[in-house]
């Protein structure tokens, strides 16, 4: 494997891109559900009953994790580009680990509140 791919910043790049793609795929579904709330109340009620299933709540927690991961890795990129660093290597790895941990914590808190 290429040595650049073993670096933590590469995995932050991959995490940021994949979480962005997943969230982008989720948004049309989210807007469709919001449209149901405006137009068809009974279908929305059926969907909300479906959303009470444990697997759906777990998927929602996954979405929260992806959102926080995308946000934290995006903030990391902004910090690397806009702030003055003595060495960019110093800033990379700490933010990668912090972003991953923060996303898992947010998903756990969401899941604990949902159950």
KEVO-264064 format. One record per atom (N, C-alpha, C): residue number from 1; chain; x, y, z. Coordinates in nm, 4 decimals. Layout:
<nodes>
<node num="NUM" cadena="A" xx="X" yy="Y" zz="Z"/>
...
</nodes>
This chain:
<nodes>
<node num="1" cadena="A" xx="0.0852" yy="-0.1179" zz="0.0000"/>
<node num="1" cadena="A" xx="0.0000" yy="0.0000" zz="0.0000"/>
<node num="1" cadena="A" xx="0.0894" yy="0.1238" zz="0.0000"/>
<node num="2" cadena="A" xx="0.0483" yy="0.2236" zz="-0.0711"/>
<node num="2" cadena="A" xx="0.1205" yy="0.3501" zz="-0.0801"/>
<node num="2" cadena="A" xx="0.1339" yy="0.4121" zz="0.0595"/>
<node num="3" cadena="A" xx="0.2515" yy="0.4695" zz="0.0899"/>
<node num="3" cadena="A" xx="0.2739" yy="0.5251" zz="0.2243"/>
<node num="3" cadena="A" xx="0.1810" yy="0.6421" zz="0.2538"/>
<node num="4" cadena="A" xx="0.1385" yy="0.7162" zz="0.1510"/>
<node num="4" cadena="A" xx="0.0451" yy="0.8272" zz="0.1738"/>
<node num="4" cadena="A" xx="-0.0905" yy="0.7758" zz="0.2207"/>
<node num="5" cadena="A" xx="-0.1276" yy="0.6577" zz="0.1777"/>
<node num="5" cadena="A" xx="-0.2564" yy="0.6014" zz="0.2183"/>
<node num="5" cadena="A" xx="-0.2548" yy="0.5475" zz="0.3599"/>
<node num="6" cadena="A" xx="-0.1385" yy="0.5303" zz="0.4164"/>
<node num="6" cadena="A" xx="-0.1288" yy="0.4844" zz="0.5547"/>
<node num="6" cadena="A" xx="-0.1334" yy="0.6005" zz="0.6531"/>
<node num="7" cadena="A" xx="-0.1277" yy="0.7208" zz="0.6042"/>
<node num="7" cadena="A" xx="-0.1263" yy="0.8395" zz="0.6903"/>
<node num="7" cadena="A" xx="-0.2683" yy="0.8696" zz="0.7386"/>
<node num="8" cadena="A" xx="-0.2800" yy="0.9152" zz="0.8620"/>
<node num="8" cadena="A" xx="-0.4115" yy="0.9459" zz="0.9188"/>
<node num="8" cadena="A" xx="-0.4871" yy="1.0524" zz="0.8420"/>
<node num="9" cadena="A" xx="-0.4163" yy="1.1468" zz="0.7819"/>
<node num="9" cadena="A" xx="-0.4829" yy="1.2526" zz="0.7057"/>
<node num="9" cadena="A" xx="-0.5521" yy="1.1967" zz="0.5821"/>
<node num="10" cadena="A" xx="-0.4974" yy="1.0900" zz="0.5248"/>
<node num="10" cadena="A" xx="-0.5620" yy="1.0269" zz="0.4089"/>
<node num="10" cadena="A" xx="-0.6972" yy="0.9707" zz="0.4501"/>
<node num="11" cadena="A" xx="-0.7021" yy="0.9078" zz="0.5673"/>
<node num="11" cadena="A" xx="-0.8284" yy="0.8492" zz="0.6131"/>
<node num="11" cadena="A" xx="-0.9283" yy="0.9582" zz="0.6505"/>
<node num="12" cadena="A" xx="-0.8798" yy="1.0731" zz="0.6948"/>
<node num="12" cadena="A" xx="-0.9699" yy="1.1865" zz="0.7183"/>
<node num="12" cadena="A" xx="-1.0279" yy="1.2333" zz="0.5857"/>
<node num="13" cadena="A" xx="-0.9452" yy="1.2370" zz="0.4821"/>
<node num="13" cadena="A" xx="-0.9913" yy="1.2737" zz="0.3479"/>
<node num="13" cadena="A" xx="-1.0997" yy="1.1766" zz="0.3006"/>
<node num="14" cadena="A" xx="-1.0730" yy="1.0462" zz="0.3146"/>
<node num="14" cadena="A" xx="-1.1702" yy="0.9446" zz="0.2726"/>
<node num="14" cadena="A" xx="-1.2990" yy="0.9575" zz="0.3545"/>
<node num="15" cadena="A" xx="-1.2857" yy="0.9737" zz="0.4861"/>
<node num="15" cadena="A" xx="-1.4038" yy="0.9876" zz="0.5715"/>
<node num="15" cadena="A" xx="-1.4860" yy="1.1091" zz="0.5351"/>
<node num="16" cadena="A" xx="-1.4202" yy="1.2197" zz="0.5053"/>
<node num="16" cadena="A" xx="-1.4912" yy="1.3422" zz="0.4687"/>
<node num="16" cadena="A" xx="-1.5656" yy="1.3234" zz="0.3369"/>
<node num="17" cadena="A" xx="-1.5000" yy="1.2636" zz="0.2396"/>
<node num="17" cadena="A" xx="-1.5637" yy="1.2430" zz="0.1086"/>
<node num="17" cadena="A" xx="-1.6808" yy="1.1452" zz="0.1165"/>
<node num="18" cadena="A" xx="-1.6599" yy="1.0320" zz="0.1818"/>
<node num="18" cadena="A" xx="-1.7656" yy="0.9311" zz="0.1878"/>
<node num="18" cadena="A" xx="-1.8844" yy="0.9769" zz="0.2721"/>
<node num="19" cadena="A" xx="-1.8574" yy="1.0460" zz="0.3821"/>
<node num="19" cadena="A" xx="-1.9694" yy="1.0963" zz="0.4630"/>
<node num="19" cadena="A" xx="-2.0459" yy="1.2024" zz="0.3856"/>
<node num="20" cadena="A" xx="-1.9767" yy="1.2840" zz="0.3079"/>
<node num="20" cadena="A" xx="-2.0450" yy="1.3830" zz="0.2238"/>
<node num="20" cadena="A" xx="-2.1327" yy="1.3172" zz="0.1190"/>
<node num="21" cadena="A" xx="-2.0823" yy="1.2120" zz="0.0563"/>
<node num="21" cadena="A" xx="-2.1626" yy="1.1390" zz="-0.0429"/>
<node num="21" cadena="A" xx="-2.2855" yy="1.0753" zz="0.0216"/>
<node num="22" cadena="A" xx="-2.2670" yy="1.0116" zz="0.1359"/>
<node num="22" cadena="A" xx="-2.3796" yy="0.9475" zz="0.2045"/>
<node num="22" cadena="A" xx="-2.4850" yy="1.0502" zz="0.2450"/>
<node num="23" cadena="A" xx="-2.4407" yy="1.1638" zz="0.2959"/>
<node num="23" cadena="A" xx="-2.5361" yy="1.2683" zz="0.3341"/>
<node num="23" cadena="A" xx="-2.6057" yy="1.3263" zz="0.2111"/>
<node num="24" cadena="A" xx="-2.5322" yy="1.3389" zz="0.1021"/>
<node num="24" cadena="A" xx="-2.5925" yy="1.3872" zz="-0.0221"/>
<node num="24" cadena="A" xx="-2.6975" yy="1.2922" zz="-0.0760"/>
<node num="25" cadena="A" xx="-2.6767" yy="1.1624" zz="-0.0584"/>
<node num="25" cadena="A" xx="-2.7771" yy="1.0649" zz="-0.1002"/>
<node num="25" cadena="A" xx="-2.8978" yy="1.0651" zz="-0.0069"/>
<node num="26" cadena="A" xx="-2.8754" yy="1.0973" zz="0.1187"/>
<node num="26" cadena="A" xx="-2.9838" yy="1.0996" zz="0.2161"/>
<node num="26" cadena="A" xx="-3.0757" yy="1.2207" zz="0.1982"/>
<node num="27" cadena="A" xx="-3.0221" yy="1.3335" zz="0.1565"/>
<node num="27" cadena="A" xx="-3.1013" yy="1.4574" zz="0.1502"/>
<node num="27" cadena="A" xx="-3.2279" yy="1.4476" zz="0.0651"/>
<node num="28" cadena="A" xx="-3.2258" yy="1.3882" zz="-0.0544"/>
<node num="28" cadena="A" xx="-3.3521" yy="1.3774" zz="-0.1292"/>
<node num="28" cadena="A" xx="-3.4593" yy="1.2988" zz="-0.0534"/>
<node num="29" cadena="A" xx="-3.4183" yy="1.1917" zz="0.0161"/>
<node num="29" cadena="A" xx="-3.5138" yy="1.1160" zz="0.0964"/>
<node num="29" cadena="A" xx="-3.5696" yy="1.2027" zz="0.2084"/>
<node num="30" cadena="A" xx="-3.4847" yy="1.2810" zz="0.2712"/>
<node num="30" cadena="A" xx="-3.5276" yy="1.3693" zz="0.3792"/>
<node num="30" cadena="A" xx="-3.6291" yy="1.4726" zz="0.3287"/>
<node num="31" cadena="A" xx="-3.6018" yy="1.5313" zz="0.2135"/>
<node num="31" cadena="A" xx="-3.6949" yy="1.6302" zz="0.1574"/>
<node num="31" cadena="A" xx="-3.8271" yy="1.5657" zz="0.1169"/>
<node num="32" cadena="A" xx="-3.8216" yy="1.4407" zz="0.0710"/>
<node num="32" cadena="A" xx="-3.9445" yy="1.3689" zz="0.0364"/>
<node num="32" cadena="A" xx="-4.0299" yy="1.3475" zz="0.1612"/>
<node num="33" cadena="A" xx="-3.9653" yy="1.3115" zz="0.2730"/>
<node num="33" cadena="A" xx="-4.0390" yy="1.2924" zz="0.3987"/>
<node num="33" cadena="A" xx="-4.1000" yy="1.4249" zz="0.4447"/>
<node num="34" cadena="A" xx="-4.0269" yy="1.5338" zz="0.4297"/>
<node num="34" cadena="A" xx="-4.0828" yy="1.6646" zz="0.4654"/>
<node num="34" cadena="A" xx="-4.2021" yy="1.6999" zz="0.3769"/>
<node num="35" cadena="A" xx="-4.1959" yy="1.6622" zz="0.2507"/>
<node num="35" cadena="A" xx="-4.3093" yy="1.6867" zz="0.1611"/>
<node num="35" cadena="A" xx="-4.4307" yy="1.6056" zz="0.2048"/>
<node num="36" cadena="A" xx="-4.4077" yy="1.4841" zz="0.2548"/>
<node num="36" cadena="A" xx="-4.5192" yy="1.4037" zz="0.3053"/>
<node num="36" cadena="A" xx="-4.5893" yy="1.4748" zz="0.4203"/>
<node num="37" cadena="A" xx="-4.5130" yy="1.5419" zz="0.5039"/>
<node num="37" cadena="A" xx="-4.5715" yy="1.6128" zz="0.6175"/>
<node num="37" cadena="A" xx="-4.6654" yy="1.7229" zz="0.5707"/>
<node num="38" cadena="A" xx="-4.6348" yy="1.7826" zz="0.4572"/>
<node num="38" cadena="A" xx="-4.7180" yy="1.8911" zz="0.4058"/>
<node num="38" cadena="A" xx="-4.8387" yy="1.8423" zz="0.3271"/>
<node num="39" cadena="A" xx="-4.8238" yy="1.7301" zz="0.2568"/>
<node num="39" cadena="A" xx="-4.9267" yy="1.6890" zz="0.1615"/>
<node num="39" cadena="A" xx="-5.0103" yy="1.5697" zz="0.2049"/>
<node num="40" cadena="A" xx="-4.9476" yy="1.4704" zz="0.2654"/>
<node num="40" cadena="A" xx="-5.0191" yy="1.3464" zz="0.2947"/>
<node num="40" cadena="A" xx="-4.9940" yy="1.3048" zz="0.4394"/>
<node num="41" cadena="A" xx="-5.0788" yy="1.3486" zz="0.5269"/>
<node num="41" cadena="A" xx="-5.0611" yy="1.3236" zz="0.6692"/>
<node num="41" cadena="A" xx="-5.0619" yy="1.1768" zz="0.7067"/>
<node num="42" cadena="A" xx="-5.1469" yy="1.0960" zz="0.6430"/>
<node num="42" cadena="A" xx="-5.1546" yy="0.9541" zz="0.6777"/>
<node num="42" cadena="A" xx="-5.0270" yy="0.8797" zz="0.6386"/>
<node num="43" cadena="A" xx="-4.9714" yy="0.9119" zz="0.5231"/>
<node num="43" cadena="A" xx="-4.8463" yy="0.8478" zz="0.4821"/>
<node num="43" cadena="A" xx="-4.7327" yy="0.8884" zz="0.5753"/>
<node num="44" cadena="A" xx="-4.7344" yy="1.0126" zz="0.6191"/>
<node num="44" cadena="A" xx="-4.6323" yy="1.0563" zz="0.7145"/>
<node num="44" cadena="A" xx="-4.6469" yy="0.9805" zz="0.8454"/>
<node num="45" cadena="A" xx="-4.7699" yy="0.9625" zz="0.8922"/>
<node num="45" cadena="A" xx="-4.7924" yy="0.8880" zz="1.0154"/>
<node num="45" cadena="A" xx="-4.7408" yy="0.7443" zz="1.0030"/>
<node num="46" cadena="A" xx="-4.7634" yy="0.6806" zz="0.8865"/>
<node num="46" cadena="A" xx="-4.7122" yy="0.5450" zz="0.8647"/>
<node num="46" cadena="A" xx="-4.5593" yy="0.5436" zz="0.8647"/>
<node num="47" cadena="A" xx="-4.5008" yy="0.6458" zz="0.8030"/>
<node num="47" cadena="A" xx="-4.3548" yy="0.6524" zz="0.8019"/>
<node num="47" cadena="A" xx="-4.3001" yy="0.6734" zz="0.9430"/>
<node num="48" cadena="A" xx="-4.3639" yy="0.7587" zz="1.0207"/>
<node num="48" cadena="A" xx="-4.3185" yy="0.7837" zz="1.1578"/>
<node num="48" cadena="A" xx="-4.3308" yy="0.6581" zz="1.2434"/>
<node num="49" cadena="A" xx="-4.4349" yy="0.5766" zz="1.2186"/>
<node num="49" cadena="A" xx="-4.4467" yy="0.4487" zz="1.2894"/>
<node num="49" cadena="A" xx="-4.3321" yy="0.3561" zz="1.2484"/>
<node num="50" cadena="A" xx="-4.2979" yy="0.3558" zz="1.1194"/>
<node num="50" cadena="A" xx="-4.1849" yy="0.2766" zz="1.0704"/>
<node num="50" cadena="A" xx="-4.0542" yy="0.3243" zz="1.1342"/>
<node num="51" cadena="A" xx="-4.0419" yy="0.4544" zz="1.1548"/>
<node num="51" cadena="A" xx="-3.9194" yy="0.5111" zz="1.2107"/>
<node num="51" cadena="A" xx="-3.8975" yy="0.4722" zz="1.3570"/>
<node num="52" cadena="A" xx="-3.9965" yy="0.4133" zz="1.4210"/>
<node num="52" cadena="A" xx="-3.9819" yy="0.3691" zz="1.5601"/>
<node num="52" cadena="A" xx="-3.9133" yy="0.2341" zz="1.5720"/>
<node num="53" cadena="A" xx="-3.8896" yy="0.1655" zz="1.4590"/>
<node num="53" cadena="A" xx="-3.8218" yy="0.0360" zz="1.4603"/>
<node num="53" cadena="A" xx="-3.6759" yy="0.0578" zz="1.5029"/>
<node num="54" cadena="A" xx="-3.6243" yy="-0.0340" zz="1.5808"/>
<node num="54" cadena="A" xx="-3.4885" yy="-0.0215" zz="1.6330"/>
<node num="54" cadena="A" xx="-3.3820" yy="-0.0075" zz="1.5247"/>
<node num="55" cadena="A" xx="-3.3958" yy="-0.0822" zz="1.4149"/>
<node num="55" cadena="A" xx="-3.2968" yy="-0.0746" zz="1.3065"/>
<node num="55" cadena="A" xx="-3.2969" yy="0.0635" zz="1.2419"/>
<node num="56" cadena="A" xx="-3.4128" yy="0.1251" zz="1.2330"/>
<node num="56" cadena="A" xx="-3.4213" yy="0.2594" zz="1.1748"/>
<node num="56" cadena="A" xx="-3.3559" yy="0.3599" zz="1.2685"/>
<node num="57" cadena="A" xx="-3.3775" yy="0.3436" zz="1.3973"/>
<node num="57" cadena="A" xx="-3.3125" yy="0.4329" zz="1.4946"/>
<node num="57" cadena="A" xx="-3.1606" yy="0.4167" zz="1.4895"/>
<node num="58" cadena="A" xx="-3.1140" yy="0.2946" zz="1.4696"/>
<node num="58" cadena="A" xx="-2.9704" yy="0.2709" zz="1.4555"/>
<node num="58" cadena="A" xx="-2.9168" yy="0.3390" zz="1.3289"/>
<node num="59" cadena="A" xx="-2.9933" yy="0.3323" zz="1.2205"/>
<node num="59" cadena="A" xx="-2.9531" yy="0.4002" zz="1.0968"/>
<node num="59" cadena="A" xx="-2.9510" yy="0.5518" zz="1.1164"/>
<node num="60" cadena="A" xx="-3.0457" yy="0.6047" zz="1.1923"/>
<node num="60" cadena="A" xx="-3.0460" yy="0.7483" zz="1.2217"/>
<node num="60" cadena="A" xx="-2.9225" yy="0.7873" zz="1.3022"/>
<node num="61" cadena="A" xx="-2.8833" yy="0.7019" zz="1.3962"/>
<node num="61" cadena="A" xx="-2.7613" yy="0.7288" zz="1.4732"/>
<node num="61" cadena="A" xx="-2.6396" yy="0.7277" zz="1.3802"/>
<node num="62" cadena="A" xx="-2.6409" yy="0.6393" zz="1.2817"/>
<node num="62" cadena="A" xx="-2.5341" yy="0.6377" zz="1.1820"/>
<node num="62" cadena="A" xx="-2.5297" yy="0.7667" zz="1.1024"/>
<node num="63" cadena="A" xx="-2.6464" yy="0.8193" zz="1.0688"/>
<node num="63" cadena="A" xx="-2.6519" yy="0.9472" zz="0.9983"/>
<node num="63" cadena="A" xx="-2.5971" yy="1.0610" zz="1.0838"/>
<node num="64" cadena="A" xx="-2.6289" yy="1.0589" zz="1.2112"/>
<node num="64" cadena="A" xx="-2.5751" yy="1.1607" zz="1.3016"/>
<node num="64" cadena="A" xx="-2.4225" yy="1.1496" zz="1.3072"/>
<node num="65" cadena="A" xx="-2.3715" yy="1.0258" zz="1.3143"/>
<node num="65" cadena="A" xx="-2.2265" yy="1.0060" zz="1.3159"/>
<node num="65" cadena="A" xx="-2.1633" yy="1.0587" zz="1.1879"/>
<node num="66" cadena="A" xx="-2.2266" yy="1.0307" zz="1.0727"/>
<node num="66" cadena="A" xx="-2.1739" yy="1.0807" zz="0.9454"/>
<node num="66" cadena="A" xx="-2.1761" yy="1.2323" zz="0.9391"/>
<node num="67" cadena="A" xx="-2.2822" yy="1.2913" zz="0.9904"/>
<node num="67" cadena="A" xx="-2.2927" yy="1.4370" zz="0.9889"/>
<node num="67" cadena="A" xx="-2.1833" yy="1.5009" zz="1.0743"/>
<node num="68" cadena="A" xx="-2.1622" yy="1.4489" zz="1.1944"/>
<node num="68" cadena="A" xx="-2.0595" yy="1.5045" zz="1.2824"/>
<node num="68" cadena="A" xx="-1.9200" yy="1.4771" zz="1.2258"/>
<node num="69" cadena="A" xx="-1.9000" yy="1.3601" zz="1.1662"/>
<node num="69" cadena="A" xx="-1.7718" yy="1.3297" zz="1.1035"/>
<node num="69" cadena="A" xx="-1.7437" yy="1.4260" zz="0.9885"/>
<node num="70" cadena="A" xx="-1.8430" yy="1.4480" zz="0.9052"/>
<node num="70" cadena="A" xx="-1.8269" yy="1.5398" zz="0.7927"/>
<node num="70" cadena="A" xx="-1.7998" yy="1.6823" zz="0.8424"/>
<node num="71" cadena="A" xx="-1.8715" yy="1.7241" zz="0.9441"/>
<node num="71" cadena="A" xx="-1.8513" yy="1.8575" zz="1.0007"/>
<node num="71" cadena="A" xx="-1.7126" yy="1.8714" zz="1.0612"/>
<node num="72" cadena="A" xx="-1.6717" yy="1.7760" zz="1.1430"/>
<node num="72" cadena="A" xx="-1.5418" yy="1.7892" zz="1.2110"/>
<node num="72" cadena="A" xx="-1.4259" yy="1.7795" zz="1.1120"/>
<node num="73" cadena="A" xx="-1.4356" yy="1.6926" zz="1.0133"/>
<node num="73" cadena="A" xx="-1.3266" yy="1.6839" zz="0.9149"/>
<node num="73" cadena="A" xx="-1.3265" yy="1.8052" zz="0.8224"/>
<node num="74" cadena="A" xx="-1.4427" yy="1.8630" zz="0.7967"/>
<node num="74" cadena="A" xx="-1.4477" yy="1.9875" zz="0.7197"/>
<node num="74" cadena="A" xx="-1.3862" yy="2.1033" zz="0.7968"/>
<node num="75" cadena="A" xx="-1.4140" yy="2.1091" zz="0.9271"/>
<node num="75" cadena="A" xx="-1.3515" yy="2.2126" zz="1.0111"/>
<node num="75" cadena="A" xx="-1.2002" yy="2.1936" zz="1.0174"/>
<node num="76" cadena="A" xx="-1.1570" yy="2.0687" zz="1.0189"/>
<node num="76" cadena="A" xx="-1.0132" yy="2.0397" zz="1.0171"/>
<node num="76" cadena="A" xx="-0.9493" yy="2.0953" zz="0.8905"/>
<node num="77" cadena="A" xx="-1.0145" yy="2.0742" zz="0.7771"/>
<node num="77" cadena="A" xx="-0.9612" yy="2.1269" zz="0.6508"/>
<node num="77" cadena="A" xx="-0.9556" yy="2.2792" zz="0.6523"/>
<node num="78" cadena="A" xx="-1.0603" yy="2.3417" zz="0.7025"/>
<node num="78" cadena="A" xx="-1.0595" yy="2.4875" zz="0.7117"/>
<node num="78" cadena="A" xx="-0.9471" yy="2.5372" zz="0.8015"/>
<node num="79" cadena="A" xx="-0.9271" yy="2.4693" zz="0.9136"/>
<node num="79" cadena="A" xx="-0.8200" yy="2.5093" zz="1.0049"/>
<node num="79" cadena="A" xx="-0.6833" yy="2.4943" zz="0.9388"/>
<node num="80" cadena="A" xx="-0.6641" yy="2.3862" zz="0.8654"/>
<node num="80" cadena="A" xx="-0.5363" yy="2.3661" zz="0.7974"/>
<node num="80" cadena="A" xx="-0.5112" yy="2.4727" zz="0.6915"/>
<node num="81" cadena="A" xx="-0.6181" yy="2.5155" zz="0.6253"/>
<node num="81" cadena="A" xx="-0.6020" yy="2.6130" zz="0.5181"/>
<node num="81" cadena="A" xx="-0.5943" yy="2.7568" zz="0.5679"/>
<node num="82" cadena="A" xx="-0.6647" yy="2.7900" zz="0.6756"/>
<node num="82" cadena="A" xx="-0.6783" yy="2.9297" zz="0.7153"/>
<node num="82" cadena="A" xx="-0.5930" yy="2.9715" zz="0.8351"/>
<node num="83" cadena="A" xx="-0.5528" yy="2.8777" zz="0.9180"/>
<node num="83" cadena="A" xx="-0.4746" yy="2.9123" zz="1.0369"/>
<node num="83" cadena="A" xx="-0.3253" yy="2.8952" zz="1.0103"/>
<node num="84" cadena="A" xx="-0.2471" yy="2.9701" zz="1.0823"/>
<node num="84" cadena="A" xx="-0.1021" yy="2.9585" zz="1.0699"/>
<node num="84" cadena="A" xx="-0.0531" yy="2.8437" zz="1.1581"/>
<node num="85" cadena="A" xx="0.0192" yy="2.7493" zz="1.1005"/>
<node num="85" cadena="A" xx="0.0739" yy="2.6362" zz="1.1723"/>
<node num="85" cadena="A" xx="0.2257" yy="2.6353" zz="1.1544"/>
<node num="86" cadena="A" xx="0.2962" yy="2.5962" zz="1.2578"/>
<node num="86" cadena="A" xx="0.4414" yy="2.5792" zz="1.2426"/>
<node num="86" cadena="A" xx="0.4694" yy="2.4654" zz="1.1460"/>
<node num="87" cadena="A" xx="0.3902" yy="2.3613" zz="1.1592"/>
<node num="87" cadena="A" xx="0.4010" yy="2.2463" zz="1.0694"/>
<node num="87" cadena="A" xx="0.2602" yy="2.1898" zz="1.0522"/>
<node num="88" cadena="A" xx="0.2175" yy="2.1684" zz="0.9301"/>
<node num="88" cadena="A" xx="0.0834" yy="2.1142" zz="0.9087"/>
<node num="88" cadena="A" xx="0.0738" yy="1.9714" zz="0.9602"/>
<node num="89" cadena="A" xx="0.1849" yy="1.9021" zz="0.9688"/>
<node num="89" cadena="A" xx="0.1832" yy="1.7649" zz="1.0210"/>
<node num="89" cadena="A" xx="0.1376" yy="1.7633" zz="1.1670"/>
<node num="90" cadena="A" xx="0.1724" yy="1.8651" zz="1.2426"/>
<node num="90" cadena="A" xx="0.1309" yy="1.8730" zz="1.3826"/>
<node num="90" cadena="A" xx="-0.0207" yy="1.8787" zz="1.3974"/>
<node num="91" cadena="A" xx="-0.0882" yy="1.9414" zz="1.3033"/>
<node num="91" cadena="A" xx="-0.2319" yy="1.9639" zz="1.3151"/>
<node num="91" cadena="A" xx="-0.3149" yy="1.8493" zz="1.2609"/>
<node num="92" cadena="A" xx="-0.2588" yy="1.7649" zz="1.1800"/>
<node num="92" cadena="A" xx="-0.3388" yy="1.6643" zz="1.1098"/>
<node num="92" cadena="A" xx="-0.3921" yy="1.5537" zz="1.1995"/>
<node num="93" cadena="A" xx="-0.3050" yy="1.4823" zz="1.2654"/>
<node num="93" cadena="A" xx="-0.3463" yy="1.3595" zz="1.3323"/>
<node num="93" cadena="A" xx="-0.4364" yy="1.3834" zz="1.4522"/>
<node num="94" cadena="A" xx="-0.4098" yy="1.4857" zz="1.5306"/>
<node num="94" cadena="A" xx="-0.4951" yy="1.5133" zz="1.6453"/>
<node num="94" cadena="A" xx="-0.6387" yy="1.5437" zz="1.6048"/>
<node num="95" cadena="A" xx="-0.6556" yy="1.6161" zz="1.4952"/>
<node num="95" cadena="A" xx="-0.7900" yy="1.6501" zz="1.4499"/>
<node num="95" cadena="A" xx="-0.8616" yy="1.5290" zz="1.3911"/>
<node num="96" cadena="A" xx="-0.7876" yy="1.4384" zz="1.3308"/>
<node num="96" cadena="A" xx="-0.8483" yy="1.3181" zz="1.2744"/>
<node num="96" cadena="A" xx="-0.9066" yy="1.2327" zz="1.3861"/>
<node num="97" cadena="A" xx="-0.8281" yy="1.2077" zz="1.4880"/>
<node num="97" cadena="A" xx="-0.8744" yy="1.1262" zz="1.6008"/>
<node num="97" cadena="A" xx="-0.9886" yy="1.1967" zz="1.6735"/>
<node num="98" cadena="A" xx="-0.9744" yy="1.3254" zz="1.6968"/>
<node num="98" cadena="A" xx="-1.0796" yy="1.4005" zz="1.7663"/>
<node num="98" cadena="A" xx="-1.2100" yy="1.3978" zz="1.6876"/>
<node num="99" cadena="A" xx="-1.2036" yy="1.4118" zz="1.5563"/>
<node num="99" cadena="A" xx="-1.3247" yy="1.4072" zz="1.4741"/>
<node num="99" cadena="A" xx="-1.3925" yy="1.2719" zz="1.4787"/>
<node num="100" cadena="A" xx="-1.3137" yy="1.1657" zz="1.4733"/>
<node num="100" cadena="A" xx="-1.3712" yy="1.0316" zz="1.4815"/>
<node num="100" cadena="A" xx="-1.4362" yy="1.0048" zz="1.6160"/>
<node num="101" cadena="A" xx="-1.3679" yy="1.0428" zz="1.7221"/>
<node num="101" cadena="A" xx="-1.4224" yy="1.0219" zz="1.8567"/>
<node num="101" cadena="A" xx="-1.5484" yy="1.1056" zz="1.8768"/>
<node num="102" cadena="A" xx="-1.5450" yy="1.2300" zz="1.8326"/>
<node num="102" cadena="A" xx="-1.6616" yy="1.3176" zz="1.8472"/>
<node num="102" cadena="A" xx="-1.7827" yy="1.2625" zz="1.7729"/>
<node num="103" cadena="A" xx="-1.7613" yy="1.2081" zz="1.6534"/>
<node num="103" cadena="A" xx="-1.8741" yy="1.1535" zz="1.5774"/>
<node num="103" cadena="A" xx="-1.9327" yy="1.0302" zz="1.6463"/>
<node num="104" cadena="A" xx="-1.8482" yy="0.9461" zz="1.7026"/>
<node num="104" cadena="A" xx="-1.8992" yy="0.8292" zz="1.7747"/>
<node num="104" cadena="A" xx="-1.9739" yy="0.8694" zz="1.9012"/>
<node num="105" cadena="A" xx="-1.9229" yy="0.9692" zz="1.9715"/>
<node num="105" cadena="A" xx="-1.9917" yy="1.0181" zz="2.0919"/>
<node num="105" cadena="A" xx="-2.1281" yy="1.0772" zz="2.0574"/>
<node num="106" cadena="A" xx="-2.1341" yy="1.1569" zz="1.9505"/>
<node num="106" cadena="A" xx="-2.2614" yy="1.2171" zz="1.9101"/>
<node num="106" cadena="A" xx="-2.3618" yy="1.1101" zz="1.8709"/>
<node num="107" cadena="A" xx="-2.3174" yy="1.0080" zz="1.7985"/>
<node num="107" cadena="A" xx="-2.4085" yy="0.8988" zz="1.7605"/>
<node num="107" cadena="A" xx="-2.4566" yy="0.8244" zz="1.8842"/>
<node num="108" cadena="A" xx="-2.3666" yy="0.8020" zz="1.9803"/>
<node num="108" cadena="A" xx="-2.4068" yy="0.7344" zz="2.1035"/>
<node num="108" cadena="A" xx="-2.5075" yy="0.8133" zz="2.1839"/>
<node num="109" cadena="A" xx="-2.4863" yy="0.9438" zz="2.1940"/>
<node num="109" cadena="A" xx="-2.5811" yy="1.0282" zz="2.2674"/>
<node num="109" cadena="A" xx="-2.7156" yy="1.0289" zz="2.1948"/>
<node num="110" cadena="A" xx="-2.7142" yy="1.0389" zz="2.0630"/>
<node num="110" cadena="A" xx="-2.8395" yy="1.0362" zz="1.9873"/>
<node num="110" cadena="A" xx="-2.9116" yy="0.9043" zz="2.0072"/>
<node num="111" cadena="A" xx="-2.8378" yy="0.7943" zz="1.9979"/>
<node num="111" cadena="A" xx="-2.8997" yy="0.6632" zz="2.0113"/>
<node num="111" cadena="A" xx="-2.9550" yy="0.6423" zz="2.1525"/>
<node num="112" cadena="A" xx="-2.8831" yy="0.6903" zz="2.2530"/>
<node num="112" cadena="A" xx="-2.9311" yy="0.6771" zz="2.3913"/>
<node num="112" cadena="A" xx="-3.0612" yy="0.7566" zz="2.4107"/>
<node num="113" cadena="A" xx="-3.0704" yy="0.8729" zz="2.3484"/>
<node num="113" cadena="A" xx="-3.1929" yy="0.9517" zz="2.3589"/>
<node num="113" cadena="A" xx="-3.3071" yy="0.8950" zz="2.2770"/>
<node num="114" cadena="A" xx="-3.2755" yy="0.8251" zz="2.1682"/>
<node num="114" cadena="A" xx="-3.3787" yy="0.7701" zz="2.0814"/>
<node num="114" cadena="A" xx="-3.4406" yy="0.6437" zz="2.1369"/>
<node num="115" cadena="A" xx="-3.3656" yy="0.5706" zz="2.2170"/>
<node num="115" cadena="A" xx="-3.4184" yy="0.4449" zz="2.2718"/>
<node num="115" cadena="A" xx="-3.4843" yy="0.4739" zz="2.4017"/>
</nodes>
